[in-house]
């Protein structure tokens, strides 16, 4: 192949300049001569290649021997060889042309020109050209376009799920997408996609016969230091898949199922090994894992997307301290009061869940104790601990109750108490609720004596009387001269009061100086219906009756600071409280939080009156802007 290079017009000048130009011309002619020789050599190579092709044609006409490979196409192979040769010659010529230009531009630099000449001679050697030809062949194979690997063979099912989601949509994009998915041609395309995808996915779980059992070969990708998302158990000498955790690599692949027996992992036999040995094997592996399995013989029902259940935890859980956890790495730690999103309850003993507020990039679910399983464990623990170590057989909680000094209030025991009959608290199902603008949730302030919760209530009522109001209580005493019925109190007879108690109309009630006093749900509802926020100060025993009503209260626990800080705070305010009183206050707060903390929506530490008041306002304002988790039974 001859290659022409651009040249400048030759001008006659001084002798030295003329001789320089002549040298350039001679050099150029010499290069043209070499190019012609190279072109001839390439043509000879091409002729030899065509002769080889003729030999192949001659051989192909001879009688067939051996097994015919239907995937071999002679014409296609020769075409690919021709394309490869053309690419090879083109790339090599481009490189030589580039070096020629470089050498001409370096005519004044003898050393650089000599280096370029050495490189050109190297490129023209037969050994280099053979190596370059092999490199081009490998590169051509690497750059070959492969068909995309199917992600799923459930395109039709996914389309139906999307259609169900868009069934009642009113958005323009949703209506357009729904119309697109219902086109017959699109549905036929999805059906064809699934047929092809099923064939493409077959190599991932090829079936064979293994010792009389049908086995399958599964390949999964496992990242370093990230669990695979499946647990195993021993049944005699077999290693079985006990569960597949939502969001993990095993779950996303859809190739592992509960009940599958694992025979080998990357060629390592596991039959006869215990689960600890299998765990050690898997922990040291990452990348592509190949499992040889015996599929589960159980009848597999098509899986449907389960509804996520949201629960509030009424106990704290640390997986590191649970010896019964099937897989310590998959345990999900949480604190009392956390919201958990339960994805699977297939195993009643160990649920799969996410914790609200966790990083959304964490796709692998965690294991938490199931409700019934945790109740059994807590009941057994309570049976052991609820006995006085000094007096065996005597309940630990049997203490002498102090006689109340002034008023004695009692929560209503007959108002929908069946939801609180559980002695062991585990989880409560929750749902998001956003209060409406004209029906505000009542605020219940709870706290021990001298914690300041009553002072905070009075401050709310005095600062914003148009926004906050108190419920008018009921009483059986005689009204005083300045009191009006329905303003200071609802004055009723004793018989009517007792009738209302029996029908469960009171949140709390009690007797003081032979007169009955109480706060009814109707008086709270009257404030709610007026559009204002009802602020209550209640005893902890009254919370159950309040929560059993349909008032949807927001409970805030006002707790004193730690005892040392409380002593400093009291001394600064000039109050005189004995050490025993301070100790009793802090201990009472701890007891209230221990026994009733699961009913609190928020906690405010009253270490500074102004800071506690503004924090209280912030929590109340948040109810208008953010939805809150409430028991799902409230929304039924």
C-alpha positions in Angstrom: 0.0 0.0 0.0 1.5 3.3 -1.1 1.1 6.3 1.3 1.5 9.8 0.1 2.8 12.5 2.3 2.2 16.2 1.9 5.3 18.2 0.7 6.2 21.9 0.4 7.1 23.4 -3.0 10.9 23.3 -3.6 12.4 26.7 -4.0 15.9 27.3 -5.3 18.0 29.3 -2.9 21.5 29.5 -1.7 23.7 26.4 -2.2 23.6 25.3 1.4 19.9 25.7 1.6 19.5 24.0 -1.8 21.6 21.0 -0.6 19.4 20.7 2.5 16.3 20.6 0.4 17.8 17.9 -1.8 18.6 15.8 1.2 14.9 16.0 2.3 13.8 15.0 -1.2 16.1 12.1 -1.3 14.9 11.0 2.1 11.3 11.3 1.1 12.0 9.2 -2.0 13.7 6.6 0.1 10.7 6.4 2.4 8.3 6.0 -0.6 10.5 3.1 -1.9 10.2 1.4 1.5 6.5 1.9 1.6 6.2 0.3 -1.8 8.2 -2.7 -0.6 6.0 -2.9 2.5 2.9 -2.8 0.3 4.2 -5.6 -1.8 4.9 -7.7 1.3 1.4 -7.1 2.6 0.0 -8.1 -0.8 2.0 -11.3 -0.6 0.7 -11.9 2.9 -2.8 -11.4 1.6 -2.2 -13.8 -1.3 -0.9 -16.4 1.1 -4.0 -15.9 3.3 -6.3 -16.4 0.3 -4.4 -19.5 -0.7 -4.9 -20.8 2.8 -8.6 -20.0 2.4 -8.7 -22.1 -0.8 -7.1 -24.9 1.1 -9.8 -24.7 3.7 -12.4 -24.8 1.0 -10.7 -27.9 -0.5 -10.7 -29.6 2.9 -14.3 -28.7 3.5 -15.3 -30.6 0.4 -13.6 -33.7 1.7 -15.7 -36.4 3.6 -16.8 -35.2 7.0 -15.0 -36.8 10.0 -15.8 -36.5 13.7 -18.8 -34.6 15.2 -20.2 -31.6 13.3 -20.5 -28.5 15.3 -23.6 -26.6 14.3 -22.4 -23.4 15.8 -19.4 -23.3 13.4 -20.0 -21.1 10.3 -17.1 -21.1 7.8 -18.2 -18.1 5.8 -18.8 -16.0 9.0 -15.4 -17.1 10.3 -13.6 -16.1 7.1 -15.4 -12.8 7.1 -14.3 -12.1 10.7 -10.7 -13.0 9.8 -10.9 -10.6 6.8 -12.2 -7.8 9.0 -9.6 -8.5 11.7 -6.8 -8.4 9.0 -8.1 -5.1 7.6 -8.2 -3.6 11.1 -4.7 -4.9 11.8 -3.2 -3.4 8.6 -5.1 -0.1 9.1 -3.9 0.4 12.7 -0.3 -0.5 11.8 -0.2 1.9 8.8 -1.6 4.7 10.9 1.1 4.2 13.4 3.8 4.2 10.7 2.4 7.3 9.2 2.4 9.1 12.5 6.1 8.1 13.1 7.0 9.5 9.6 5.5 12.8 10.5 7.3 12.9 13.8 10.6 12.1 12.1 10.2 14.9 9.5 9.4 17.4 12.2 12.6 16.3 14.1 14.9 16.8 11.1 17.0 19.2 13.0 17.4 16.9 16.0 19.6 14.0 14.9 19.3 12.0 18.1 15.5 12.1 18.2 15.3 11.3 14.5 17.5 8.3 15.2 15.2 7.1 18.0 12.2 7.3 15.7 14.1 5.3 13.1 14.8 2.6 15.6 11.1 2.4 16.5 10.1 2.2 12.9 12.5 -0.6 12.3 11.1 -2.4 15.3 7.5 -2.1 14.0 8.6 -3.6 10.6 10.0 -6.7 12.2 7.9 -9.9 11.6 8.0 -10.9 15.3 6.4 -7.6 16.3 3.8 -7.7 13.6 2.8 -11.2 14.7 2.5 -10.1 18.3 0.5 -7.0 17.2 -1.8 -9.3 15.2 -2.5 -11.5 18.2 -3.2 -8.3 20.3 -5.7 -7.1 17.7 -7.5 -10.5 17.7 -7.8 -10.4 21.5 -9.0 -6.8 21.5 -11.5 -7.6 18.8 -13.0 -10.4 20.9 -13.1 -8.2 24.0 -14.9 -5.4 22.1 -17.5 -7.8 20.7 -21.0 -6.7 21.7 -22.7 -9.3 23.8 -26.5 -9.5 24.3 -27.6 -8.0 27.7 -28.1 -10.5 30.5 -31.7 -10.7 31.7 -32.3 -9.4 35.2 -35.6 -11.1 35.7 -38.0 -13.4 33.9 -41.0 -11.8 35.7 -41.6 -8.8 33.4 -45.3 -9.7 33.0 -45.8 -10.0 36.7 -44.1 -6.7 37.4 -46.3 -5.0 34.8 -49.4 -6.3 36.5 -48.1 -5.0 39.9 -47.5 -1.6 38.4 -51.0 -1.5 36.9 -52.5 -2.3 40.3 -50.5 0.5 41.9 -51.7 2.9 39.1 -55.3 1.8 39.3 -56.6 4.9 41.1 -53.9 7.4 40.1 -55.0 10.8 38.9 -51.6 12.1 37.8 -51.0 12.7 34.1 -47.8 10.6 34.0 -49.5 7.7 35.9 -52.4 7.6 33.5 -50.1 7.7 30.5 -48.0 4.8 31.9 -51.1 2.8 32.7 -52.3 3.2 29.1 -48.9 2.2 27.8 -48.8 -1.0 29.9 -52.2 -2.1 28.7 -51.3 -2.0 25.0 -51.6 -5.5 23.6 -48.3 -5.2 21.6 -46.5 -4.2 24.8 -47.9 -7.1 26.7 -46.9 -9.4 23.9 -43.4 -7.9 24.1 -43.2 -8.6 27.8 -44.4 -12.2 27.3 -41.6 -12.7 24.6 -39.1 -11.1 27.0 -40.0 -13.6 29.7 -39.7 -16.6 27.4 -36.2 -15.5 26.3 -35.1 -14.6 29.8 -36.1 -18.0 31.2 -33.8 -19.6 28.6 -31.0 -17.2 29.4 -31.3 -17.8 33.1 -31.1 -21.6 32.8 -27.3 -21.7 33.1 -27.6 -20.2 36.6 -29.5 -23.1 37.9 -28.8 -26.1 35.7 -30.3 -29.3 36.8 -28.5 -32.6 36.9 -28.6 -35.9 38.7 -26.5 -36.2 41.8 -26.5 -39.5 43.6 -30.1 -40.2 42.7 -31.2 -36.7 43.7 -32.1 -33.8 41.5 -29.7 -31.0 42.2 -29.2 -27.5 40.9 -26.1 -25.3 40.5 -26.5 -21.7 41.8 -24.1 -18.9 41.4 -24.3 -15.8 43.6 -22.2 -12.7 44.0 -21.1 -12.0 47.6 -19.4 -8.7 48.5 -16.6 -8.7 51.0 -17.6 -8.3 54.7 -21.3 -8.3 53.8 -23.5 -11.2 54.8 -25.1 -13.3 52.0 -28.5 -12.8 53.5 -29.4 -16.5 54.3 -29.1 -18.7 57.4 -28.6 -22.4 57.6 -29.5 -25.2 60.1 -28.5 -28.8 60.6 -31.0 -31.6 60.0 -29.0 -34.8 60.9 -25.9 -34.5 58.8 -27.5 -32.2 56.2 -27.0 -28.4 55.9 -30.3 -26.8 55.1 -31.3 -23.2 54.1 -33.4 -22.1 57.1 -34.4 -18.6 55.9 -33.7 -16.1 53.1 -33.4 -12.6 54.5 -35.1 -9.8 52.6 -32.9 -7.4 50.7 -29.8 -9.7 50.7 -28.0 -11.1 47.7 -29.7 -14.4 48.1 -33.1 -12.8 48.2 -32.4 -10.6 45.2 -31.3 -13.5 43.1 -34.4 -15.6 43.8 -32.2 -18.8 43.4 -32.1 -19.9 47.1 -35.2 -21.1 48.9 -36.0 -22.2 52.4 -35.5 -26.0 52.7 -32.8 -26.3 50.0 -30.0 -28.6 51.1 -26.4 -27.3 50.4 -24.1 -30.0 49.2 -21.0 -28.0 48.1 -19.8 -24.4 48.2 -17.2 -23.5 45.6 -16.4 -27.3 45.4 -16.1 -27.7 49.2 -18.4 -30.4 50.5 -20.5 -29.3 53.5 -22.7 -32.4 54.1 -21.8 -33.6 57.6 -20.5 -30.2 58.8 -22.1 -28.2 61.6 -23.4 -24.7 61.0 -20.4 -23.1 62.7 -18.1 -24.7 60.2 -20.3 -23.6 57.3 -20.3 -20.1 58.7 -16.5 -20.1 58.8 -16.3 -21.3 55.2 -18.6 -18.6 53.9 -17.0 -15.8 56.0 -13.7 -16.3 54.1 -15.3 -16.2 50.7 -16.4 -13.3 48.5 -17.0 -12.8 44.8 -18.8 -15.5 42.8 -20.0 -18.3 45.0 -21.2 -21.6 43.4 -23.7 -23.6 45.4 -24.6 -27.2 44.7 -28.0 -27.7 46.1 -30.8 -30.3 46.4 -34.0 -28.2 45.8 -36.6 -28.2 48.5 -39.3 -30.8 47.9 -41.9 -28.6 49.5 -44.8 -27.4 47.4 -43.9 -23.8 46.6 -46.7 -21.4 46.4 -46.1 -18.3 44.2 -44.9 -15.6 46.5 -46.8 -12.4 46.8 -45.5 -9.1 48.0 -46.2 -9.0 51.8 -47.6 -5.9 53.5 -45.1 -4.2 55.7 -46.2 -4.1 59.3 -44.9 -1.1 61.4 -44.5 -1.8 65.1 -43.2 0.1 68.1 -40.8 -1.8 70.3 -41.6 -1.9 74.0 -38.3 -3.4 75.0 -34.6 -3.0 74.1 -32.8 -5.7 72.2 -29.1 -6.4 71.7 -28.3 -9.3 69.3 -24.8 -9.8 70.9 -26.5 -10.9 74.2 -29.0 -13.3 72.6 -27.7 -16.9 72.5 -30.8 -18.1 70.5 -30.3 -15.8 67.5 -29.8 -18.0 64.4 -27.2 -15.7 62.9 -25.5 -13.1 65.0 -24.4 -11.0 62.0 -28.0 -10.6 60.9 -29.4 -9.5 64.3 -31.0 -6.0 64.4 -30.3 -4.0 67.6 -33.0 -1.5 68.7 -34.0 0.5 71.8 -37.4 0.7 73.5 -39.6 3.1 71.6 -38.0 2.5 68.2 -40.3 2.0 65.2 -39.5 -1.2 63.3 -40.7 -2.0 59.8 -41.4 -5.7 59.7 -41.0 -7.2 56.2 -41.5 -10.9 56.9 -43.2 -13.0 59.6 -42.7 -16.3 57.8 -40.8 -17.5 60.8 -42.9 -16.7 63.8 -39.9 -16.9 66.1 -37.7 -14.5 64.1 -39.1 -11.7 62.1 -37.2 -9.7 59.4 -37.3 -6.0 59.8 -35.7 -2.6 59.2 -35.4 0.1 61.9 -37.0 3.5 61.1 -34.4 6.1 60.4 -31.6 3.7 59.3 -29.7 4.4 56.1 -31.8 3.6 53.1 -28.8 2.2 51.3 -28.7 -0.7 53.8 -30.8 -3.1 51.8 -30.3 -6.2 54.0 -33.0 -6.7 56.6 -32.2 -7.8 60.2 -33.6 -10.5 62.5 -35.7 -9.5 65.5 -37.5 -11.8 68.0 -41.1 -12.6 67.0 -43.9 -11.3 69.3 -45.0 -14.7 70.7 -41.4 -15.9 71.0 -40.4 -12.8 73.0 -43.5 -13.0 75.2 -42.6 -16.6 76.1 -39.0 -15.5 77.0 -40.1 -12.5 79.0 -42.7 -14.5 80.9 -40.1 -17.1 81.8 -37.7 -14.3 82.9 -40.4 -12.6 84.9 -41.3 -15.9 86.7 -37.7 -16.2 87.9 -37.2 -12.5 88.8 -40.5 -11.7 90.4 -39.6 -13.4 93.6 -38.0 -11.7 96.6 -34.6 -13.2 97.1 -35.0 -12.6 100.9 -38.5 -14.3 101.1 -38.7 -17.1 98.5 -42.3 -17.5 97.2 -43.3 -14.0 98.0 -43.9 -11.8 95.0 -41.2 -9.1 94.5 -43.7 -6.4 93.7 -45.8 -6.8 96.9 -45.0 -3.6 98.8 -46.9 -1.5 101.3 -48.7 1.3 99.5 -48.5 4.6 101.2 -51.8 6.3 102.1 -52.4 9.4 99.9 -52.3 12.7 101.7 -54.9 14.8 99.8 -56.7 13.6 96.7 -57.0 10.0 95.6 -57.5 9.6 91.8 -58.1 6.4 90.0 -58.2 5.6 86.3 -61.4 4.0 85.0 -60.9 0.2 85.0 -63.8 -0.5 82.8 -63.0 1.4 79.7 -61.7 -0.8 76.9 -59.0 -2.4 79.0 -58.6 -5.6 76.9 -55.8 -4.1 74.9 -53.7 -3.7 78.1 -54.2 -7.1 79.7 -50.8 -8.3 78.5 -48.4 -8.7 81.3 -45.5 -8.8 78.9 -45.1 -5.9 76.5 -43.3 -6.6 73.2 -44.6 -4.8 70.1 -47.6 -2.6 69.2 -48.6 -2.1 65.6 -48.4 1.5 64.6 -49.5 3.8 61.7 -48.7 7.3 60.6 -51.3 10.0 61.6 -51.4 13.7 60.8 -53.8 15.7 62.9 -56.3 17.9 61.1 -56.3 21.7 61.5 -59.6 21.9 63.4 -59.1 18.8 65.7 -56.0 19.1 67.7 -54.6 16.2 69.7 -54.9 16.7 73.5 -51.5 17.1 75.3 -51.1 15.0 78.4 -48.2 16.1 80.7 -46.9 13.3 83.0 -44.3 13.6 85.8 -43.6 13.0 89.4 -44.4 15.5 92.1 -42.3 18.7 92.0 -41.1 17.9 88.5 -42.7 21.2 87.2 -45.2 19.6 84.8 -48.2 21.5 86.4 -46.2 24.8 86.2 -45.6 24.2 82.5 -49.3 23.5 81.9 -50.3 26.8 83.7 -47.7 28.7 81.6 -49.2 27.3 78.4 -52.7 28.3 79.4 -51.7 31.8 80.4 -49.3 32.6 77.5 -51.7 31.5 74.6 -55.2 31.2 76.0 -56.7 31.3 72.5 -54.7 28.2 71.6 -54.6 26.2 74.8 -57.4 25.3 77.2 -58.0 23.0 80.1 -60.8 20.5 80.4 -63.5 21.6 82.9 -63.6 18.9 85.6 -66.8 17.4 87.3 -67.5 17.5 91.0 -70.2 16.6 93.4 -69.5 19.4 95.9 -71.7 22.5 96.2 -70.7 25.5 94.0 -69.3 28.6 95.7 -70.7 32.0 95.1 -68.3 33.1 92.4 -68.4 29.7 90.5 -70.6 29.0 87.5 -71.6 25.6 86.3 -69.6 24.7 83.2 -66.9 27.3 83.8 -64.9 26.3 86.9 -66.7 22.8 87.3 -69.5 20.8 86.0 -71.5 20.4 89.2 -73.4 17.1 89.3 -75.1 14.9 91.9 -73.3 12.0 93.4 -75.7 9.5 91.8 -75.1 11.0 88.4 -71.3 11.0 88.9 -71.3 7.4 90.0 -73.5 6.4 87.0 -71.0 8.1 84.7 -68.1 6.2 86.3 -69.9 2.9 85.8 -70.3 3.7 82.1 -66.7 4.7 81.6 -67.0 8.4 81.0 -64.1 9.5 83.2 -60.4 9.5 82.3 -59.6 9.7 86.0 -61.6 10.3 89.2 -61.2 10.4 92.9 -62.5 11.5 96.3 -61.4 14.5 98.4 -63.1 15.5 101.6 -66.1 13.3 100.8 -66.6 15.0 97.4 -65.9 13.3 94.1 -63.8 14.9 91.4 -63.1 13.7 87.9 -62.0 14.6 84.3 -64.4 13.2 81.7 -63.7 12.4 78.1 -66.7 14.6 77.1 -65.0 17.7 78.7 -61.8 17.0 76.8 -63.7 16.4 73.6 -65.5 19.8 74.1 -62.1 21.6 74.0 -61.0 19.6 71.0 -64.2 20.4 69.1 -63.6 24.1 69.8 -60.3 24.0 67.7 -58.1 24.5 70.7 -55.5 22.2 72.3 -56.5 20.6 75.6 -53.7 20.4 78.1 -53.9 17.9 80.9 -51.9 16.9 83.9 -52.6 13.3 84.6 -51.5 10.4 86.8 -49.7 7.6 85.0 -52.6 5.2 85.9 -54.9 7.4 83.8 -53.0 7.0 80.6 -54.5 3.7 79.7 -58.1 5.1 79.9 -57.1 8.2 77.9 -55.4 6.1 75.2 -58.3 3.8 75.0 -60.6 6.7 74.1 -60.7 8.0 70.6 -59.1 11.3 71.6 -55.6 10.3 70.2 -53.6 12.0 73.0 -49.9 13.1 72.7 -48.2 12.1 76.0 -45.1 14.1 77.1 -43.1 12.9 80.2 -41.7 15.8 82.2 -38.7 14.3 84.1 -36.3 16.0 86.5 -32.6 16.1 85.8 -30.2 13.7 87.6 -30.1 14.0 91.4 -26.8 16.0 91.6 -27.9 18.5 88.9 -31.4 18.7 90.6 -29.8 19.5 93.9 -27.8 22.4 92.3 -30.9 23.6 90.5 -33.0 23.6 93.7 -30.3 25.6 95.6 -30.1 28.2 92.9 -33.9 28.7 93.0 -33.8 29.1 96.8 -36.0 26.2 97.5 -35.6 23.9 100.5 -36.0 20.2 99.6 -34.4 17.5 101.7 -32.0 15.0 100.3 -34.6 12.3 100.8 -37.2 14.3 98.8 -34.8 14.8 95.9 -33.9 11.1 95.9 -37.5 10.1 96.0 -38.3 12.4 93.1 -35.6 11.0 90.9 -36.4 7.4 91.9 -40.1 8.0 91.2 -39.3 9.4 87.7 -37.2 6.3 86.9 -40.0 4.1 88.1 -42.6 5.9 86.0 -40.4 5.7 82.9 -39.7 2.0 83.6 -43.4 1.1 84.0 -45.1 3.5 81.6 -42.3 4.7 79.2 -43.8 2.7 76.3 -46.9 5.0 76.5 -44.8 8.2 76.2 -44.5 10.0 72.9 -41.7 12.4 74.0 -39.6 13.2 77.1 -38.6 16.6 78.3 -35.9 17.1 80.9 -36.9 20.0 83.1 -33.4 21.2 84.0 -34.2 24.8 83.0 -37.8 26.1 83.1 -37.5 28.3 80.0 -35.7 25.7 78.0 -38.2 23.1 79.0 -41.1 25.4 78.0 -39.7 26.1 74.5 -39.0 22.4 74.0 -42.6 21.7 74.9 -43.8 24.3 72.4 -41.5 22.8 69.7 -43.0 19.3 70.2 -46.5 20.7 70.1 -45.8 22.7 66.9 -44.4 19.6 65.3 -47.8 17.9 65.4 -49.0 20.4 62.8 -46.2 19.9 60.4 -45.1 16.3 60.7 -47.1 13.0 60.8 -46.6 11.0 64.0 -46.7 7.2 64.7 -49.8 6.2 66.6 -51.4 2.8 67.4 -53.0 1.5 64.3 -56.1 0.7 66.4 -56.7 4.4 66.8 -57.3 4.7 63.0 -59.7 1.7 62.6 
